[in-house]
């Protein structure tokens, strides 16, 4: 087979990641698998356009439909738009692994603790569901009226973030947006509140504002930092606001069967891009329906064995 060069490792900081992305873009790849649209952004800016790309995440989809809207001249298949990815990977895979990783990092029970889930997209649905199954008292913060109704009909308390600050024990962001928990929110939280982010980028919690407001920072185990604030209060943050189910030491992310489904969607979409790019429109788009059906039937058959 062809030689494979791997750039980067688990311990890379932001500077190393950006350097590696620049190196990848300079290689002018023909087919791209992206996770956050950061490589796609570089390729669009450089004018070196591949045959096409896939994008895995909600955060990357926001970039494609925000800053890059109308600017991408090649097809980008958004894996996150597949109902299979949403239901299986985002809801059940992320939901399960986020709750398990919070337990791993803290070594504490969730029973009867107030778990505040920000965002009721597919990942938020799963985090709320698996948190409730683990005994937590779950509240959902969701500005979209339809999703808020869904959370309510699913049996969760639906609340405003401001109303949860003084009573929430654990806050988990799953929105794909920037600064949904800001420094003012953190200043109003109860003492020893725990913060974690399940989104792709580490910008959902305002870590810059928190660091500026903190009098001191101290470790609370391998993956938790305690930030001392005014009034003798403190908050604990898991993995410095990075994607919790991957950034915590010892975490493994989603279960392997769920990852197999996502990789199957990626592989078949990349094959379509490589072999028949003219069948796809420029810009972001959903996974072709026949690929969804092929992968769904294969997974059902495997589960029924």
For each residue, the residues with C-beta under 8 A, 3 or more apart:
1: 4
2:
3:
4: 1
5:
6:
7: 20 23 24
8: 12 16 17 20
9: 12
10:
11:
12: 8 9 16 17 20
13: 16 17
14: 17 18
15: 18 19
16: 8 12 13 19 20
17: 8 12 13 14 20 21
18: 14 15 21 22
19: 15 16 22 23
20: 7 8 12 16 17 23 24
21: 17 18 24 25 38 39 42
22: 18 19 25 26 42
23: 7 19 20 26 27
24: 7 20 21 27 29 39 42
25: 21 22 28 39 42 43 46 48
26: 22 23
27: 23 24
28: 25 48 50
29: 24 32 43 50
30: 50 51 274
31: 50 51 52 53 270 273 274
32: 29 39 40 43 50 52 53 54
33: 53 54 56 266 270
34: 37 38 39 40 53 54 55 56 60 76
35: 55 56 57 60 200
36: 55 56 57 59 60 63 200 201
37: 34 40 41 55 57 59 60 61 63 64 68
38: 21 34 41 42 60
39: 21 24 25 32 34 42 43 53
40: 32 34 37 43 44 53 55 60 63 64 68 72 76
41: 37 38 44 45 63 67 68
42: 21 22 24 25 38 39 45 46
43: 25 29 32 39 40 46 48 49 50 53
44: 40 41 47 49 68 71 72 73
45: 41 42
46: 25 42 43
47: 44
48: 25 28 43
49: 43 44 73 74
50: 28 29 30 31 32 43 53 74
51: 30 31 74 75 273 274 277
52: 31 32 74 75 76 77 273 277 280
53: 31 32 33 34 39 40 43 50 74 75 76 77 273
54: 32 33 34 76 77 78 79 266 269 270 273
55: 34 35 36 37 40 60 61 64 76 77 78 79 80 284
56: 33 34 35 36 60 79 80 262 266
57: 35 36 37 60 61 80 176 200
58: 61 62 80 90 121 123 176 199 200
59: 36 37 62 63 176 199 200 201
60: 34 35 36 37 38 40 55 56 57 63 64 78 80 200
61: 37 55 57 58 64 65 78 80 81 176 284
62: 58 59 65 66 176 177
63: 36 37 40 41 59 60 66 67 68
64: 37 40 55 60 61 68 69 72 76 78 283 284
65: 61 62 68 69 284
66: 62 63 69
67: 41 63
68: 37 40 41 44 63 64 65 71 72
69: 64 65 66
70: 283
71: 44 68
72: 40 44 64 68 76 282 283 284
73: 44 49 282
74: 49 50 51 52 53 277 282
75: 51 52 53 273 277 280 281 282 283 285
76: 34 40 52 53 54 55 64 72 283 284 285
77: 52 53 54 55 269 272 273 280 285 286 287 288
78: 54 55 60 61 64 81 284 285 286 287
79: 54 55 56 82 85 262 265 266 269 287
80: 55 56 57 58 60 61 85 86 90
81: 61 78 85 86 285 286 287
82: 79 85 86 265 286 287 292
83: 86 87 292
84: 87 88 89 261 265 287 292 295 296 299
85: 79 80 81 82 88 89 90 261 262 265 287
86: 80 81 82 83 89 90 91 122
87: 83 84 90 91 92 122
88: 84 85 91 92 93 258 261 299
89: 84 85 86 92 93 94 254 258 259 261 262
90: 58 80 85 86 87 93 94 95 121 122 123 125 126
91: 86 87 88 94 95 122 123 125 126 129
92: 87 88 89 95 96 126 258
93: 88 89 90 96 97 126 254 255 258 259
94: 89 90 91 97 98 122 123 126 127 174 198 245 254
95: 90 91 92 98 99 123 125 126 127 128 129 130
96: 92 93 99 100 126 130 254 255
97: 93 94 100 101 245 251 252 253 254 255
98: 94 95 101 102 123 126 127 130 172 174 196 198 244 245
99: 95 96 102 103 110 127 130 131 134
100: 96 97 103 104 245
101: 97 98 104 105 244 245 248 251
102: 98 99 105 106 110 170 172 194 196 238 244
103: 99 100 106 107 108 110 134
104: 100 101 107 248 250 251
105: 101 102 196 221 222 223 224 238 239 244 248 251
106: 102 103 194 221 224 238
107: 103 104 221
108: 103
109: 113 135
110: 99 102 103 113 115 131 134 135 136 170
111: 134 135 136
112: 135 136 137
113: 109 110 136 137 169 170
114: 136 137 139 164 167 168 169 170
115: 110 128 131 136 137 138 139 168 169 170 172
116: 138 139 140 141 159 161 164 168 170 171 172
117: 120 124 127 128 131 138 139 140 141 172 174
118: 124 141 142 161 171 172 173 174 175 180 181 204
119: 123 124 141 142 173 174 175 176 177 180
120: 117 124 125 128 140 142 144 147 148 150 151
121: 58 90 124 125 147 174 175 176
122: 86 87 90 91 94 125 126
123: 58 90 91 94 95 98 119 126 127 174 198 199
124: 117 118 119 120 121 127 128 140 142 174 175
125: 90 91 95 120 121 122 128 129 150 151 154
126: 90 91 92 93 94 95 96 98 122 123 129 130
127: 94 95 98 99 117 123 124 130 131 172 174 198
128: 95 115 117 120 124 125 131 132 138 140 151 154 156
129: 91 95 125 126 132 133 154
130: 95 96 98 99 126 127 133 134
131: 99 110 115 117 127 128 134 136 138 172
132: 128 129 135 136 138 155 156
133: 129 130
134: 99 103 110 111 130 131
135: 109 110 111 112 132
136: 110 111 112 113 114 115 131 132 170
137: 112 113 114 115 157
138: 115 116 117 128 131 132 156 157
139: 114 115 116 117 156 157 158 159 164 168
140: 116 117 120 124 128 148 151 156 157 158 159
141: 116 117 118 119 158 159 160 161 164
142: 118 119 120 124 147 148 151 158
143: 148
144: 120 147 148
145: 148 149
146: 149 150
147: 120 121 142 144 150 151
148: 120 140 142 143 144 145 151 152 158
149: 145 146 152 153
150: 120 125 146 147 153 154
151: 120 125 128 140 142 147 148 154 156 158
152: 148 149 155 156 158
153: 149 150
154: 125 128 129 150 151
155: 132 152
156: 128 132 138 139 140 151 152
157: 137 138 139 140
158: 139 140 141 142 148 151 152
159: 116 139 140 141 163 164
160: 141 163 164
161: 116 118 141 164 165 180 181 185
162: 165 185 188
163: 159 160 167
164: 114 116 139 141 159 160 161 167 168 171
165: 161 162 168 185 188 189 190
166: 188 189 190
167: 114 163 164 190
168: 114 115 116 139 164 165 171 189 190 193
169: 113 114 115 190 193 194
170: 102 110 113 114 115 116 136 193 194 195 196
171: 116 118 164 168 181 189 193 194 195 196
172: 98 102 115 116 117 118 127 131 196 197 198 244
173: 118 119 180 181 195 196 197 198 199 204 205
174: 94 98 117 118 119 121 123 124 127 198 199
175: 118 119 121 124 180 199 204
176: 57 58 59 61 62 119 121 199 200 201 204
177: 62 119 180 199 204
178: 201 203 204
179: 182 203 204 206
180: 118 119 161 173 175 177 204 205
181: 118 161 171 173 185 186 195 204 205 206
182: 179 185 186 206 209
183: 186 187 206 209 210 212 213
184: 187 188
185: 161 162 165 181 182 188 189
186: 181 182 183 189 193 195 206 209 210 213 227 229 235
187: 183 184 213 229 230
188: 162 165 166 184 185
189: 165 166 168 171 185 186 193 233 235
190: 165 166 167 168 169 193 233
191: 232 233 234
192: 234 235 236
193: 168 169 170 171 186 189 190 235 236
194: 102 106 169 170 171 224 235 236 237 238
195: 170 171 173 181 186 205 235 236 237 238 241
196: 98 102 105 170 171 172 173 237 238 239 241 244
197: 172 173 202 204 205 239 241 242 243 244
198: 94 98 123 127 172 173 174 243 244 245
199: 58 59 123 173 174 175 176 177 204 243
200: 35 36 57 58 59 60 176 243
201: 36 59 176 178 204
202: 197 205 207 240 241 242 243
203: 178 179 206 241
204: 118 173 175 176 177 178 179 180 181 197 199 201 241
205: 173 180 181 195 197 202 210 237 241
206: 179 181 182 183 186 203 209 210
207: 202 210 211 237 240 241
208: 211 212
209: 182 183 186 206 212 213
210: 183 186 205 206 207 213 214 227 235 237
211: 207 208 214 217 227
212: 183 208 209
213: 183 186 187 209 210 227 229 230
214: 210 211 217 227 228 229
215: 228 229 230
216: 227 228
217: 211 214 225 226 227 228
218: 225 226 228
219: 222 224 225 226
220: 224 225 226 236
221: 105 106 107 224
222: 105 219 249
223: 105 238 239 247 248 249
224: 105 106 194 219 220 221 236 237 238
225: 217 218 219 220 236 237 240
226: 217 218 219 220 234 235 236
227: 186 210 211 213 214 216 217 234 235 236 237
228: 214 215 216 217 218 233 234
229: 186 187 213 214 215 233 234 235
230: 187 213 215 233
231:
232: 191
233: 189 190 191 228 229 230
234: 191 192 226 227 228 229
235: 186 189 192 193 194 195 210 226 227 229
236: 192 193 194 195 220 224 225 226 227
237: 194 195 196 205 207 210 224 225 227 240 241
238: 102 105 106 194 195 196 223 224 244 247 248
239: 105 196 197 223 242 243 244 247 248
240: 202 207 225 237 247
241: 195 196 197 202 203 204 205 207 237
242: 197 202 239 246 247
243: 197 198 199 200 202 239 246 247
244: 98 101 102 105 172 196 197 198 238 239 247 248 251
245: 94 97 98 100 101 198 248 251 253 254
246: 242 243 251 253
247: 223 238 239 240 242 243 244 251
248: 101 104 105 223 238 239 244 245 251
249: 222 223
250: 104
251: 97 101 104 105 244 245 246 247 248
252: 97
253: 97 245 246 259
254: 89 93 94 96 97 245 258 259 262
255: 93 96 97 258 259
256: 259 260
257: 260 261 302
258: 88 89 92 93 254 255 261 262
259: 89 93 253 254 255 256 262 263
260: 256 257 263 264 299
261: 84 85 88 89 257 258 264 265 295 299
262: 56 79 85 89 254 258 259 265 266
263: 259 260 266 267
264: 260 261 267 268 295 298 299
265: 79 82 84 85 261 262 268 269 287 291 292 295
266: 33 54 56 79 262 263 269 270
267: 263 264 270 271
268: 264 265 271 272 291 294 295
269: 54 77 79 265 266 272 273 287 288 291
270: 31 33 54 266 267 273 274
271: 267 268 274 275
272: 77 268 269 275 276 277 279 280 288 291
273: 31 51 52 53 54 75 77 269 270 276 277 280
274: 30 31 51 270 271 277
275: 271 272
276: 272 273 279 280
277: 51 52 74 75 272 273 274 280
278:
279: 272 276 288
280: 52 75 77 272 273 276 277 285 288
281: 75 285
282: 72 73 74 75
283: 64 70 72 75 76
284: 55 61 64 65 72 76 78
285: 75 76 77 78 81 280 281
286: 77 78 81 82
287: 77 78 79 81 82 84 85 265 269 291 292
288: 77 269 272 279 280 291 292
289: 292 293
290: 293 294
291: 265 268 269 272 287 288 294 295
292: 82 83 84 265 287 288 289 295 296
293: 289 290 296 297
294: 268 290 291 297 298
295: 84 261 264 265 268 291 292 298 299
296: 84 292 293 299 300
297: 293 294 300 301
298: 264 294 295 301 302
299: 84 88 260 261 264 295 296 302 303
300: 296 297 303 304
301: 297 298 304 305
302: 257 298 299 305
303: 299 300
304: 300 301
305: 301 302
